[in-house]
Structures are given as structure tokens and as C-alpha cells.
Amino acid sequence: MSTAYKFNQFTLRVEMVESLELYVKQGIPCGSFLESALCNNFKDTVAGADAENIQNLPALAGYMYWEMPANSQGSPELVKSWLKSFQEQET
């Protein structure tokens, strides 16, 4: 079971951590908010954040930087490539 991720005084909720773990470990796509963060789309990430997530964006950035593989994020192309690698494993 996952736990919330703490970064300085900020907290990434458990369900966000779980979604990112499933993305990294199993290639399961995230929702639009997390996908925009993974694609490095700042405007859509901010626009899609709920009241709690908007205050905790530093925790999301910290998690992505410290806990996730660099090649799993950073652009739409990298996210597509990451997801595609899991689809290829299934065949």
C-alpha cells in the first residue's frame, strides 16, 4: 500500500502516488492532471489541479524528480514511448 509523499512542507496525496506508481510499474495511463504534469505542460497542470493539488505542486514535482525514471516523463513523446514499452511487452 502506498503512502502520501512528503516534500518539504508539501504533500502529494496517496491516490496521486498510487496512480504514478501504476504508470511507472505497469504502464497504466494517469488521469489528465497527472498526464499534463508528466508531459511537462505547466499551464494544463495548473489549470487541472484541484484546490489541494494546486497548493502541493512542489510535492508533485519532487516526486517526479526524485522517485520516477527520467525517461518516463518530460514531454508528450516520452510519455507515449513509456506507455508503448508496456504495450510491446504484452505482445
N, C-alpha and C positions, 0 to 999 in steps of 0.2 A: 504494500500500500504506500502510495506517495504521501509526501508531506508538503506543506507550504514551503516556498523558497524565500529565505530572508536575504536581503541585500541592503546593508547599512540599516536605515530605519524603514525600509520599504519591504512589502511582502507580495509575492506572487501567489495567488490562490491555488489551492490543491488541484482544482479541476483544470486550471491552466497548465500546471506542471504535468498532470496526467496526460493531457492532450499532446503536449510537446514530447513526452516520453514515448507515446504511441507512434507519433510521427517519426521520431528518431529510430526506434527499435523495430517497428513493424511497417513503416511506410504508410500509415493511415493519415490521410489529409486532415488538417486542422480546420476550424471554422474561419470565417472571413477576417475576423480581428487578428487572430494569430498568423494567418497566412499573410496578411499585409505586413506584419512585423517581420516574418521570415523572408519576405521578398524585399525588405528594406524600403518599404513605402511608408514614409513617415506620416504624410497627410492622411492616408486612409487608416493607418493605425490609430492616430489621434481621433479621427472622426468616428471610428468604430468602437472606441473604448467606452465602457460604462463608467459610472461615477467612481467606482472603486479602482478600476483598472487605470483610469486616467491619472490618478494620484500615485499609482505604483508602477508607472512605466519604467523607472530606473531598475526595479526588480526584474522586469521582463528583459530589459537589455542586459542586465548582469547575468541572468540565467542563460540567455542565448550565447553570451560571450564566454562564460566560464564552464558551462555544462554541456554545450552542444558542439558537435563537429562543425568546423568552419565550412566545409563543403556541403552542409545541409541547409545553408541559408545565405542570404546576402543579395540575391537577385531572383526574379521570376525563373530565369533559366536554371539556376542552381536548385531551386525547389522542385522544378519539373524533373530535373535529372535525378535528384534524390528519390523522388517518388517512383520514377521509371525503373530505378535499380531494383526496387522491391517487386515490381510487376514482372521483370525479367527473371527473378528468382523463382517465381511461381510457375513459370513455363518449363 
